[in-house]
Amino acid sequence: MNKNLETVRPDLPLVMGELPGPRAQEVIARDRRVVSPSYTRSYPLVAQRGEGAIVEDVDGNRFLDFNAGIAVVATGHCHPRVVRAIQDQAARLIHMSGTDFYYENLVQLAERLAALAPGGGERRVSFGNSGAEAVEGALKLARYHTGREKFLAFLGGFHGRTMGALSLTASKAVQRRGFGPLLPGVVHAPYPYCYRCPFGQKPESCAVECVKYIEQQVLRTIAPADEVAAIVVEPVQGEGGYIVPPAMFFDELQRVARQSGMLLIFDEVQSGMGRTGKMWAAEHFGAVPDIFAVAKGIASGLPLGATVARAELMQWPRGAHASTFGGNPVACAAALVTLELLEQELVENAARRGARLMDRMREWPRRFPHVGEVRGLGLMLGVELVRDRESREPAPDLRDRVVQLAFQRGLLVLGAGQNSIRLSPPLVITQDQCDFALDVLEQCLNLATHET
């Protein structure tokens, strides 16, 4: 891009030289000496500032962020209203610990989350600092309420890296290897990945077969129904590859849960807060969880998580569950503004932009021989790369190549699952930015195809 356009189109990328630049190389070298090698950096981006959907690195290169900080900055980077709320709150009260004292904006946020919960009804909220903590709270509450010890989770699911959440996670072997024994009593069943059904069924039968497997195999052998506290499920799988199941899957899960006295826990950490074009992904399926976990987009970048449950379930005694920093005043202030922005315009924008993206992307499996499927809801979209249309064998190396090519052209995307690219931009994304992203991805798909 011509550097003269920098002031004309600050909403689009500008890459001025070879990546990473000299300052980025210096930071990366320092990072390697002192930071945990377990962090999964896909490419050498050293971020310095962000605004909306644009991130600038330490060398002055500008990138279009189609990750939203891993689906976190729902309102975009440094939204002025969120920044102002943070600054105002930090000048008044930064911390007091809502588990031992009271402050009003924690109550206000709990009221808003309770009112927005899918299915209506009275809800109670427990705050933490992350999605993993929100899931941990859900597990503890389910065990406490039911008196049961086991949990049913799904292959491909990701729920966090703390020990309880990790026990549910079944996305990548590296996430679990070397950390056992994990939480006992967790069993996994197939998630309805209808595109490549584990039972060899047609897509319309895949969801039914998955639930039938739970009833006829899991609950009759290793996890008797009266010992299972809850079914824990992502309404749209995130790290598993942005998988969208059919609505009948949730109809069947709700039936099994009700018949057996299990609770239904939805992990809305990545799919919630407007990401799918509705406030909660559950709304697409008419599903009503007993408990759900919220984080990522809730405070536009500040650490905050919430476990939201039917009021009659969250009846544990004082001291049973708490968090020193969870729901701190500054994070709550950011979250309240985030919810206001989502309700005013951004959920609708996510639905509208997502539909436009999908209109163009749905032709990719026909146009590009290595695109197996495009799927998703709202601004939670996945592109699966395969060796060829006939075998549809996963092509993770090709996926990784496309991710790198996009970075070199100023577009930030990441992988999900074994062989998918995730598109999860901030909900403030514009049509011009969407068009730019698709133009770049089409270029990268063409280049990667010619290299194979």
C-alpha positions, 0 to 999 in steps of 0.5 A: 500500500502507498504510504500516502494512504496512511492518513486516508485509510487508517482503517485498513492495513499498512505493511511497510517492510519485511515482517517482523521489523527490527523492533519486533525482532528485539522484543521477540528475542527478549521474550524468548529468554524470560516468558513461558515457552508454552504460549502459542504464538502463531506469527511474530506480531508485537502489538503496541496500540489498537483502535477499533479493528486495527492493531499497530505493531512496534515498527509502525505496521498496521494490521486488520485484527480478525481475531479480536484479541481471541474473541475478546475485544467485542467493542474493538480495541480501545473503544472510547466509551469503554476507555472513558468508563475505565478511566473514570472508575479507576479514578474513584475505586480500583479494588475492594473485593466484591466477595467481602464488601459491596459496591454498586456496579457489581450489582448492576452488572449482575442484574444486567446479566440476569436479565439478559440470560436465555430463557428468562427467569430469575438468575444469580451471578458469581464473578471470576477473572476468566473463562476457565474460572467461570467454568470452574464455578459452574462445575462446583455449583453443579456438584454442590446442587446435585450431590453427583460427581460426574460430568459429560463433556464433548470431544473437540471441546475447549473449556480452559486450562485450569485443572477442572476446566482442562478435564473437560477440554478435549481439543488438542492432546498437548493441552492435557499431556503431562498434567494427569491425573485430571479431575475424575468423573469426566467422560467425553462423547462425540460432538455432532460434527455433521460435515464429517460424522464420527458415525458415518451418518448423513448430516441430518442424522449426526446429532441424533446419533451423538445423543443416542451414543450418550444414552445407549453407551456412555450412560449405560456403561461408564457414567450412570445417569444418576451419577452425572451432575451436568452435561457441559457443552459449547453451543458452538465449538470454538477451539474445536473448529467453529463447529455449529451443530443442528438445533435438534442436538440441543433438543435431545440434550435437554431431553436427556438432562431433564429425564435424568436430573442432570443440569445443562451447562453451556460454555458461552465464553467464546460464543457469547456476548453478541459474537454469533449475531445474538447475545448468546449462541443458545438463542439460535437453538432455542436452548435454555441452560441451567448454568452458563459461563461467560467471559472473553467479550464481556469487558472488552479486554479486561479480565472478567468471567461470570457463572450465571445460574438459575437462582434456585440452583445458586444456593450455596452457603457463605464461603463456598465459592468466591474470588478476590479479584473477580468482578472488580470495579474497573472490569465491571465498569467496562462490562456495563458499557460493553453490554450497552454498546452490544445492545444498542448496535453491535449485536445487530452489526455482527449479524449483518456483517456475518451474513455478508461475509457468509454470502461471499464465503459460501462459494469458496468450497466450489472456487477453491479445491482446498476449502472443504467447508465454510460454517459459522454464525454471525462473526464466528466463522470457520473455514476448513482446509482439506487436501482435496474435495474428494477425500476431504482429508484435513490439511493442517499444514495448508491452513497454517500456510494461509495464516502466515500468508495473511499475516504478511499481508496485514491480516490477523487470523488464527487456526482453530481445530485441526485444520480450520481458520477462524474469523472472529473480528471485533463486532465494530467491523465495517464492510470495507474491512470485511471486503479487505479481509476476504480479498486477502484470504482469497489471494492467500488461498490461491497462493497456497493452492499453487504451492501444493 
